[in-house]
Amino acid sequence: MSFTVLIPARLASTRLPNKPLADIGGLPMIVRVAQRVLSGMAPTTRVVVAADSASILQACQSHGIEAVLTRQDHPSGSDRLAEACDLLQLGDDSMVVNVQGDEPLIDPALVKAVADLLLQRPEASMSTAAHLIHEPAEFSNPNVVKVVLDARQMALYFSRAPIPHWRDSPAALPNPAPLRHIGIYGYRAGFLRQFPRLPQAPIEVTEALEQLRALWHGHRIAVHVTPHAPGPGVDTPEDLERVRRLLRS
């Protein structure tokens, strides 16, 4: 199976300035993410950073990581990925997996699973991942995105609210356990080019979840349920220190 991993990297960050270039064990974070993904990929898999600045581009190139320079004024990560598809001249049937640039502990096996799921489900425009929630605090946390699936492991809805709601035991976790969405996505390049041009959905604006645009317009999203929670991402200086400690240990 051949696919391309695209890693968007945006220099501006309100909570952690210059986040893609943050040092983790002597390497910029964006380089660590790319190297982590490459460590578990077949030689046919291409890993490319979609950068918005020359400094990120140079950091990648100096460590042997392929990168392309995209515009700085993209309103969303999907717009940046669509431009990267054009810069790389990917055919519309090419499979693309979007790995976030702040996930230095991403499991390469999860990346492959998301790509493989998209290959298996030709009726799906996208694929993504989720894992079981076991803690009530996590279930009620609006920063934790939940997803509900149908019988074929297709997404019915994503929400920041605790879904599904257990009517008869509202204080307890639902049974079976609810699912936490993991922010990794597989696309076919043709749909990725189309997606930014779709009108925003009302539910997308309300929940501030871009993937709801696809559902609102009738596209299907296949979901891989993994038994493993992903490693921590980096959004804040505290997250950065945590990841540094984990890598040192």
Rosetta blueprint (number, residue, H / E / L):
1 M L
2 S L
3 F L
4 T E
5 V E
6 L E
7 I E
8 P E
9 A E
10 R L
11 L L
12 A L
13 S L
14 T L
15 R L
16 L L
17 P L
18 N L
19 K H
20 P H
21 L H
22 A L
23 D E
24 I E
25 G L
26 G L
27 L E
28 P E
29 M H
30 I H
31 V H
32 R H
33 V H
34 A H
35 Q H
36 R H
37 V H
38 L H
39 S H
40 G L
41 M L
42 A L
43 P L
44 T L
45 T L
46 R E
47 V E
48 V E
49 V E
50 A E
51 A E
52 D L
53 S L
54 A H
55 S H
56 I H
57 L H
58 Q H
59 A H
60 C H
61 Q H
62 S H
63 H L
64 G L
65 I L
66 E E
67 A E
68 V E
69 L E
70 T L
71 R L
72 Q L
73 D L
74 H L
75 P L
76 S L
77 G H
78 S H
79 D H
80 R H
81 L H
82 A H
83 E H
84 A H
85 C H
86 D H
87 L H
88 L L
89 Q L
90 L L
91 G L
92 D L
93 D L
94 S L
95 M E
96 V E
97 V E
98 N E
99 V L
100 Q L
101 G L
102 D L
103 E L
104 P L
105 L L
106 I L
107 D L
108 P H
109 A H
110 L H
111 V H
112 K H
113 A H
114 V H
115 A H
116 D H
117 L H
118 L H
119 L H
120 Q H
121 R L
122 P L
123 E L
124 A L
125 S L
126 M E
127 S E
128 T E
129 A E
130 A E
131 H E
132 L E
133 I L
134 H L
135 E L
136 P H
137 A H
138 E H
139 F H
140 S H
141 N L
142 P L
143 N L
144 V L
145 V L
146 K E
147 V E
148 V E
149 L E
150 D L
151 A L
152 R L
153 Q L
154 M E
155 A E
156 L E
157 Y E
158 F E
159 S E
160 R L
161 A L
162 P L
163 I L
164 P L
165 H L
166 W L
167 R L
168 D L
169 S L
170 P L
171 A L
172 A L
173 L L
174 P L
175 N L
176 P L
177 A L
178 P L
179 L E
180 R E
181 H E
182 I E
183 G E
184 I E
185 Y E
186 G E
187 Y E
188 R E
189 A H
190 G H
191 F H
192 L H
193 R H
194 Q H
195 F H
196 P H
197 R H
198 L L
199 P L
200 Q L
201 A L
202 P H
203 I H
204 E H
205 V H
206 T H
207 E H
208 A L
209 L L
210 E L
211 Q H
212 L H
213 R H
214 A H
215 L H
216 W H
217 H L
218 G L
219 H L
220 R L
221 I E
222 A E
223 V E
224 H E
225 V E
226 T L
227 P L
228 H L
229 A L
230 P L
231 G L
232 P L
233 G L
234 V L
235 D L
236 T L
237 P H
238 E H
239 D H
240 L H
241 E H
242 R H
243 V H
244 R H
245 R H
246 L H
247 L H
248 R H
249 S L
